[in-house]
């Protein structure tokens, strides 16, 4: 494919300084997120540094107009707050041009916590209202390179995480899930090499902050996460559709990967992938805390029982309420730091009820215990729904050795190159 007119040679960003060292003291990259002096992330500074744009009300209204559906709660409440070229995706859609979605997960833990579900819940909404295909990448290779895990353990975790992802309820006629260790090769690998050849080592250091102590596996990984945004990486899905646009829902810490990708894409003749980016889901201990697999009380997991959820919320969810009922009635709660209110802002769908809670709690007429009780109800229902859906995704559904989950009307090539049609395929495709 002939490339378009010359694109800028510099990586699309506002700075060439390594992203892990910034004057504002924030560390935000795909592997680490922390604020200055243990404070809160300054998202305005992050937008300025990364060079993305705020997601404004006009764009949200366009989504509602084009889909004839109400905006997702994550859009209405600013959970997804930044973007790159989302307006161009909507322009293309309005002209009748299709696009596809791409998101992913780095499988480094046995179970997902609620923060992990955020991009998948939102991606399901986008797939439902726009009725578009979706590819989901499980970067088991990345976790092998960054974590103290064996290849086999990373593959096992990918299988377990895939069950949680499938349980989110994606349209099985339009969804393709793959793990890198099983899928990378062929057209996908060719695109990886094309990207790698066009990004210098100095550029990679500037984007990702690699040092001389990092092994070359880390330096070589970014193209793996870049190329799912090129439709030719999936010839069994998008053959003859090399001009198809890609929209990537993700947390904003993944932005560096796609700044690099957006620089390279025009040089290879592809559209720049568009992004719609979320803020970070806070730990139970507060926005200055960090959800950690080593501290099970820092997060709600999809494997938690109703009793676990109740105990975690009551004992560990940081409260903005006052330290006595009398003082609370007088001063009200500090909603800016209250984790139960923040969690309800993510998961309580009723806007009127949420505003009522904020008003009453902020004025001191509602107590912390009442707010926590409502949150416990909301989270227990959410986790129980997910648990029931996950229980239906058995090892038999996944197959004995796979992880390629290709379903519906899609066709694909077998390892020998022969095209297999969906009518001849099981729900899961084995990669020998």
N, C-alpha and C positions, 0 to 999 in steps of 0.2 A: 504494500500500500504506500503510495507516495505521500510524504509528509506535507503538511500545510506550510504556508509561508513561514520564514524563519521566526522562531520563538526566542524569547529572551534566554540567554545562556545561564543567568544566575538563578539559583534556586528561589522559588516563590516564598519569600519571607521578608520580614522587616529588618532582620539582622543576620549577620554571619557568625555571631557569637554562639558558642555551644549552648544548647538549650538548658543544660543542667547547671550553668553558672550564670546567674543574672543579678543585676544591681538591686532588684527589688527583693532579693532573698528567697523567692519562690523557686521550688524545684518541681517542674512538671514535665515529665517525659513518659514514654510508654512503660517504664519500669519503676518509676518512683514519683510520688506526689507528696509534697510537703510545703507548708507555708512558712514565712519568715517568723522566727521566734515562737514557733508553735501556734501561730494565729490562724486566721481563715484565709482561704485562697481568694485573691483579688482577681475576679473574672474580667473586669474592665482592663486591667493591666495585661492579663493573659491574651485578650483579644488584640490589644495593641501590639504585643510582642509577636504573636503568631501571624497577625495580618488577616484574620478572618473578619466576618461581619456579624453584627447583632441581628438576631431573628426578630423582625418587628411585627407589629400587629397587622400591617397591610399584607404581609406574606401569609400569615395565619388565616386571614379572611379569604385570600385567594385559594388556599387549600380547601376551605369549606365550600367556596363557590364552585370549584372545579370538580369536587367529589360529591357534592350534595350531601355531605356528612358533617356532623359537628367535629370540631377539632378535638384531638386527643387531649386528655387532661395534662399530659406532659408538654403539649404545646401551649395550652391555655395558661399554665402556671409557670412557664419559663424554665422547665426542667431541660428541654432542648432549647438552647438560647442563642446559639451561634451557627453560622453556616458559611459555606463557600459555594457560590453559584447555584443555590437552591432555586432562585428566581428563574435561572435558565432552564432548569428541569421543568418547572411549571410552565414556562413559555413553550417548551417543546411539547409537553403533554397537551397543552391547549391547542397546538397545531395538529394534533393527532399522532405525534411521534411517541413511541413507547420508550421505556427505560427499564433497567433492572436494578434490584437492590443487592447490596453486598454488605454483610456484617460478619462478625466472627467472635471467637473465644479462645483464649490461651488456657488449655486445661491443666491447671496446676494443683487442683484440690478435688477431693472426692465429691463434695456437694457444692452447689452454688448457693451464695447468699442473695438477699433481695437486691443488692446493688448490681449483681451480675445479671439479674433478670431485666433490669431497666431497658437496655438496648433491644432485647428480644421482644419485650412487650410492645415497645414502640414500633419496631420493625414489622411485627404482625399487623399492627394498625395500618401502617403504610401499605403493606401488601393487600390488605383487605379493601381499603378505600380506592387505591389506584389499580388494583387487579393486575399486578406485575410479577414477573419471575423474581426469585430470590436465590442467591448462593450464600452459603454459610461455611466459613473456613475455620477449622479447628487446628490451631498452630501447635501441634504436639512437638514439632521440631524446635520451635522457639523455646518451649519450656525445657526441653532437653539441654539447649545451649545456655540458658540463663539460670536454671535451677539444678540442685543436686539430686537429679532424678535419672534413672536409667531410661533407655529408649522404650523398653517394654512397659515400664510404669507410666510413661507419658502416653503411650498408646492405650493403655487400660483406662487412664483417666479421661482420655478423649471419648472413649466408648461410654463411660458413665455420664460425662457431661452432655453427650449427645442425647441421652435419654431425657434429661431435663429440658434441652432445647426443643426436641420433638414434642414434648409435653406442652409447650407453649401454644400449640394449636395452629401451626402454619398450614397454608393451603397445600395439600399434598400433591396437587396437580401442577404446582408451580415452584417447588422447593427442591434444592439440591444441596446436601450437606456432605462435606468431604474433609478428611484429615490429611495433612500434608504428607506424612510418611507413606500413606497409601496412594495418593493421587499425583504427586508432583512428577512430571515427566512430559514428554511429547510437546504439544503446543504450549502448555503452561511453562515448561522449562525453557523453551525457546524465548518466550517473552521475558522470563527472568534474566536470561543472559543479555538480551537487548537492553533492558533497564540497567543492569550492572555495568555495561560498557559505557553508559552515558552519565554515570555519576562518579566523580573523582573521589579519591580517599579523603582529600581535604574537605570536600563538600559533605561527605558522610560524617566526618568529625564535627563539622559546623552544625549539622542538623541534629545528630544523635548524641554528641558528646563522648564518642569513643576515645579511649586513651591507649597508650602503649602497652598497658597491662591487659587489655581485652584480647581474647583469642580471636582468630580470624573467622571463626564460625559466627560470632556476633556481627562482625562487619559485613559478612556475606548475606545475612538474613533479610534485610529490608526489602530486596526485590521479591521475596517470597510473599510478603504481605501486600506488595504493590500490585502485582499482576492480576489478581482476581477482579480488579477494576477495568480490565481490558476484556471485551467479550470474546476475542479470539482465544483466550485461555481455556474456553469451554466449547470446543468445536462440536461436541455432542449436544449442546444446548442452543448455541447461537451461530451455527454455520450460516455464512452469507450475511450476517448482521453485524459486521465489524464497526458500523457507525452507531451502534446502540449506545445510549448514554448510561452512566452508572451513578447511582446515589448511595452514599455510605452513611448510615446512622451509626454513631459511635460516641464514646466519651471523648472529651477534648484532649485528653492526654495522648490519643492516637494521631493527632493532627500532624506531627512531624513526618510520619510515614507518607502521608498523602500530600504534604507540601512537596516532598521529593517526587512523588508519582505525578503530580500535576505539572511539574517542570518537564518531565520526560515525555509525557503522553503525546503532546503535539509533535514532538520529534519523530514519534513512531506512527503518526497519522491517526491517533485516537483523540476523542474528546477528553478534556480534563475531567476526572471524576468529581462530582459534586459531593459535598458533605453537609450533614446536619448533626450538630454536636451538642452533647449534654454536659451539664455540670456534674460534680461528683456526689455520690450518695454518702451521707455522713455516717460515721460510726455511732453506736448507741451512746458512747461516752461524750459525744459532742463533735462539732465540726473540726475541732482541733485534734480530735482523736483519729485513730487509723484502724480500719477494719483489718484484722489479721487472723490468718488461719491458726496461729499459735495461741490466740485468745478467743475461744468460742463465744465469750460473752460480749464481744465487740460487735456482733452482727446477728441478725436473724437468718437462719439457714432454711432451705426448703425441706430439709429433713427434720426440723425441729417439731416436737410434739406441741399440743396445745398448752401443756404444763410448762414446757421449756419457754415458749413464747411469753406466757404470763410472767414467769419468774424473771426473764431477761428484761422485759419492759418495766416491771415494777421495781426491780433492784438496780438496773444498770442504765436505763434511758435517762439522759441528763435533762433535768427539769429547769425551766425558767421561772417556776413559781417561787414565792417567797418562803422563808424558813419558819414562818408561823402562819396559822390561819388568819389571825388578826391583821398581821402585816400584809398578807396576800389580799385580803378583802379591801385593804386601804390602797395598796399600790398596784395590784394586778400582776400578771405574769409578764416576763420579758420574752416575747415571742421570737425575738431575733436569735435566741440561743436555745430555745426549747425544742428538744428532739422529738417528743411525741407529736407536736404540731407540725414539725418539718416532715415526719414520716406520713402523717395524715395528708399533707399537701401532695405527696406522691401517690398515695393509694386510696384515699377517700374520694370517690368519683362525684359525689353530690356537692356542687359548688356552694349551694345555699347553706348546707349543713356545715361545711368547712368555715364559711364566713361567720356563721353563728358561733361556732366554737371559738374562733379567734376573737370575736368581739366580747363574748362573755368571759373567756379566760383572761384576756388582756385587761378587762375591767375588774377582775377579781371576783366576779359572780360565779364563776365555775372554778372548781379546785383541780389541782394536779391529778389527784386520784381519779376523778371523773374523766379527764382527758385520756389518761392512760388506759382506763377501762374501755373506752371507745376504740382506741388504737389496738388493744388486744383483740377485740372482736373483729376488726377489719383485717388484721394480719393473720389471725387464726383461720378465717374464711378463705383468704387468698392462698395460704400455704396448704390447706386441706384440699382445695380445688386442684392445686398443682400436684399434690401427692397422688390423688386419684388418677389424674391424667398420666402421670409418670408410671404408675403401676401397670398401665396397659402397654408400656413400651418395654417389652421383655427382651431377654437375650435372644430369644427365638426371632423376634422382629428384627433385631440388628443383624443376626446371623453369627456364625462362629468366629470369623476372622476379620470381618469387614471393618472399615468405616467409609463406605460410600452409600449414602441414602438418597437414591434418585427415584422419583416417583412420578405418577401421573403420565402426561402425554409426552414427556421428554424422551428423546432417544439418546443413546450413547454408543461409544465404541468400546468393544471388548479389548483386553490386552493385546490381542492379535491384530486389532485394527478394524475388525468387522463391525458393522453397525447393528446394534441390537434395538429392537423396537419395544416400546413400553409394554405391549401386549405379551411379550415373551419374558418379561423381567419380574423377579420377585421385588418386594418393596425395598430390599437392601441388596446392593450389588457387592459381591465379594471381589477382593483384589488379592490375587494369589502371589 
